[in-house]
Amino acid sequence: MFRRIGVLTGGGDCPGLNAVIRAVVKSAVGHGIEVWGIKNGFGGLVENQMVELTVANVSGILPRGGTILGTTNRDNPFNYRCYQDGQLVYADMSGRALNNLTEKGIEALVVIGGDGTLRIGAEFGQLGLPVVCVPKTIDNDIPGTERTFGFDTAVSVATDALDRLHTTAESHHRVMVLEVMGRYAGWIALHSGLAGGADCILIPEIPYQTKSIYAKIMERQQQGKLFSIIVVAEGAKAVDGEWIGTKPAEGSSERIRLGGIGEKLAREIETATGIETRCTVLGHLQRGGSPTPYDRVLATRYGVAAIDCLLEGKSGYMVALQKNQIINMPLADIAGKPGNVPVDGDLVAAARAINISFGD
């Protein structure tokens, strides 16, 4: 039996993080275990920024977006950004992080995050620290689980945007392009595109050809449908094309800060077809705000399952959803594997069956 455990949130913010924290605390305290929150992700582990979490601390946070602990996607204790003799260097500070935990009497860690955060958590597990991870990302791109919490909320935001774009597109006879998040996976674009009645869905898993998009728009014009709705994932790219984005901030684990594909596509469509085309970029609107009921329930189930996993003596595991059941999956089984949309899956097939174009 553990006497004291830690919990941290890493990576980007996500609706449902507070729901997991709440479930972890309430479940652990129910078993007589003290919980300490590590502030600002793994950076707080290195800098010894910790606070005790009680049932009173987490009261009322279930519907709140963001994370009460704070988060970052740039601090890796095994390659930590710091200054030595006035020079910026990257050093292995994992030993310091472990010492901070030992001094606080923290015997195990619940890590809530996406692929990068889970990878760091697994490394701490290999050093002997009992670790259980909870998969978090609006992108739904973590393998081994059917759903990550936060995804349903992001899809709901994108679908609502599509519903609103439909009315203005139809009124003005325009092509409307909606750019959504998702990194290198098209889950948000695919789900929101299906739910929001998109005519064309562009995802990273299926490189597109602009001529196919133009053909779809003109086909609708000939049918008397004088507007078109296109959903494009930020990581989508043309056949033989490149990802669109900017240079990431120093210390970021991102290869490129994706963004801009929607505006680029809108300009190309307007030039080629002569139809007025506008782009809307949802950006971080998809990450913020209150989680949907589905995400609140899933996040709560994950938080409880993480404590159960620790109580069973398991370390190096991730809690996951499969066939609507919560299971424990070894982190080694998902390391380095993508969580992309299967191009031959039933969702893509359903979209094609109702004449949605993927631009291929």
ABEGO torsion letter per residue (X at the ends): XBABBBBBBBEBBBBGAAAAAAAAAAAAAAAGBBBBBBBGEAAAAAAGBBBBBBAAAABGAAABBEBAAEBBAABBAABBBBBBGGBBBBBBAAAAAAAAAAAAGBABBBBBBBAAAAAAAAAAAAAGBBBBBBBBBAAGABBGBABBBGAAAAAAAAAAAAAAAAAAAAAAGBBBBBBBBGEABAAAAAAAAAAAGBABBBBAABBBBAAAAAAAAAAAAAAGBABBBBBBBAABBBBGBBBBEBBBBBGBABABBBEGAAAAAAAAAAAAAGBBBBBBBAEAAAABEBBBAAAAAAAAAAAAAAAAAAAAGBBGBBBBBBGGBBBBBBAAAABGBBBBBBAABAAAAAAAAAGBBAGX
